[in-house]
Amino acid sequence: MSEPLLQVRSIFRNFGALRANDDVSLDVQVGEIVGLIGPNGAGKSTFFNIIAGALAPTRGQILFEGRDVTALVPANRCRLGIARTFQVVRSFDSMSVIDNIVVGSLLRNHDARTARHMACEVLEFVELEARADTPAGDLTSPEKRRLELARALATRPKLLLLDEVMAGLTPTEALRGIALVKRIRETGVAIIMVEHVMEIVMPLVDRIVVLDLGKIIASGSAAEITTDPLVVAAYLGDSIRA
């Protein structure tokens, strides 16, 4: 197997006396989808933010394509190929949908015409072309989630961090979102996704990593995770056995 795209090595993150991440390590291969799950307060958001560069680890190292990126700010990580979405959707509401995506595209294309052309391709990929000239603030909640995903894709990521991108979607929209994530993986992009709905996570991911109290307590396939006694006790509960 080739060298992992992402290597997270022994990450610790303290907030005063609270240790949010406790010796967390993770490798992600090119084109792999990894699901990150765990109860509230498990340290998922902290770990996500450390990978994206929004938080610095108290101790540990992050390698991307073999390069140490531990000290890089989010914008520089994005230029290398690490993009993310946010749990709370963020858009430039007064700008059109297409112009929101151009913002992401300009990271790779300093020529405005080229950036707009790429933005149009991404717009079609996420099936928002009919809303191209609509102000972002007028989109429905599911459309705003697709817009944020489109803006991230416009940066041409190699690793995409999805923070509850399916949250609040109807079953129909969730199925559409699952299909979109699968299409993204087909382009060779690796994905780490935080989701709470196991019905969404299981058919999508190659591997699930479970955090609890800042530590990884399990890692494996969906079948392995759902029968792991530690995971059932910490997160899934007895309902998974029903």
N, C-alpha and C positions, 0 to 999 in steps of 0.2 A: 504494500500500500504506500502511496506517495505521502510526502510530508503533509500534515494537516494544514488546512487553510488558516484556522484559528487555533492557537494554543494558549489556554489560560492556566497559569501555574501558581498554585498555592496562594489564592487571593484571600486576604484578610481585610475587613473594613470595620473600623470601630467608630461609633458615635458616642464619645465619652466612655462611660462604663459599658455601653451596649455594644455587643459584637454582632453586626448584621450579617457578615459573611465570615465563615470560619474555615480556613484552609480548603477553599473551593478550587478544584481543577477541572478543566473540560477541554477536549479536543473536538473540532468540527471539521469534517472533510468537505472538499469541493462538492457542491450539489446535494449535500445532506440536509435533511430537515430534522431538527432537534426540538422536541417539546419540553418546555421548562414549566413544571407544575409544583404545587405545594400550597399549604394553608396560608391564610393572611398572616403577614409578619414573618414569613419564612426566609425573606432576604432576596426574593426574586427581582424586585424593582431595583434594589441596590446593585445586584449583580449585573443586571441589564445596563444600568447607568455606567457602571465601571467599564464594561465592554465598549460602550458607545463613547466613553471619554467624558461624560458629564460629571462623573465622580472619580477621584483618584483613590486607588487602594491604599490602605494603611501599610500593607506589605503584599508583595507578590509581583508577578510579571505577566504581561500580555504580549504574545507574538502573533503577527499577522503576515502570512506568506514568509515566515522566517524572520521578519523584522520586528524588533522590539518597539512597540507603540505605546508602552505604558505611560510615557510622559506627554503624548500627543493630545492636543485639544480636539474636540469633536469635529471641527471643520477639516482639520488635517487628516483625521482618520477617514472622514467621508471621501476626501480626495484619493485616498488609497483604496477605497472600495467598501467601507463599512457605512451602511445607511440604516435608518431606523424610522419607525412610526411611534406615536405617543398614545398612551391610554386615553388621555383627554385630547380629542382631535384639535389640531391647530392649523388654521388656514388664514390666508389674507382675504377676509370676507368681502372687502370692497372691490377686489380684483376679480377678473373673470377666471373661470376654471382653467382655461388654456394658459393664462398668464401665471397662475399659481404653479403650473407644471414647468413653465419656462424658467422660473426661479431655480428649480432643481437642475434643469438642463444646463444652465449657464455655468455650473460648476465644471462641466466637461467641455463646453463649447463657448468660447469667448465671442464668437461671431453670432450676433442676434438671430440672423436668418437660419443658420445651422441649428441653433438652440431651439428655435421655434419648430423647425422640421422634426427634430427628435421628440419634442414635446407632443406633437401631433401623433407620432407613432405610438407613444406611450398612452396617450388619450384613447386611442383606438384599442390598445391592448387591454385596458381596464374597462372598456365598454362605456365610456363617458362622452363619446364624440358628439352626441346629440345635445350635450350641455356645455359645449366648448365656450360659448360666449356668455353663459349665465354667470352672474356674480356668485362667488363661492358661498357667500352667506345665504343664498336662496336654495342651496341644495338640501335634500333630505339627509337625515343622519347616516343611512347606509351609503349614500353618494359621497358624503364628506369623508367617510372612511376610505372609499376607493380613491378619492382625490389625494388624500394624504399618502396612500400607498403609491399612487402615480408619481407624486413629487419625489418620493424616495427612489423609485425606479428610474426616474429621469437622471439621477446622478450616476447611473450605470454601476450599481453595487455588485460586489462579489459575495458579500455577506449582508443579509437583510435581517434586521431585528424587528420582529412584529410584536407589539405590546397590546394584547387583547384586541386585535384587529377585528374580531368577530363579535365583540361585546354588543349586546342590545339588538342584534339582527334577528329578523323573523327566520323561521326555518327555511323559507325559500331563498332569502338573501344569504343565509349561512351556507347553503348548498352552492350558491353562486360564488361566494367567497372561497370555499374549499376548492372549487374548480380553478379559480384564479391563482391561488397559491400553488396548485399543481402545475399550472402553465408557467409560473415563474421558475419553479424548480427545473422544468424541462429546458430552460435557457441556460442552466448550469449554475444558477445562483444558489448559494447555501442559505439556509434560514434557521434562525432560532426564534421560536414563538412561545410567548406566554399566553396561555388560555386556561380558563376555569371549566369550560364545558368539555368533558371527556369525550362526548360523542363527536365533537369537532376534532379534537387532538388525535384520537386513535387512528382514523383512516388516513391521516395526512403524514404522520411522522415516521421516520426510520428508527428513532430512538427517543425514549422519554427519560429525562433527568428530574429527580424529585429532590427538592430542597425542604428542609425542616429545621427551624431554629438556626439558620445560617449554614447548615451542613448539608452535603449531598448524602442522602440516606439510601438511594437506589438509582440505578441506571440500567436500562434495558428496553426490550421491545414492549409494546402495549400489553401483550399477553403476560409477559413476565411481571410487569409493574402491577397489573390489576390483581395478581395473586400473591404479591409480596406482603407478608404480614406486617412489616414495618410501615409500608405505604398505606395499607388499609387502616391501620390504627391511627396514623398521623393525618391522613388526608381524605381517603376515599370513603371510609366508614363502612358500616355493615351493609349498606344498600347495594354495594357493588357485588355482593354475593347473591342478591335476589335474582 
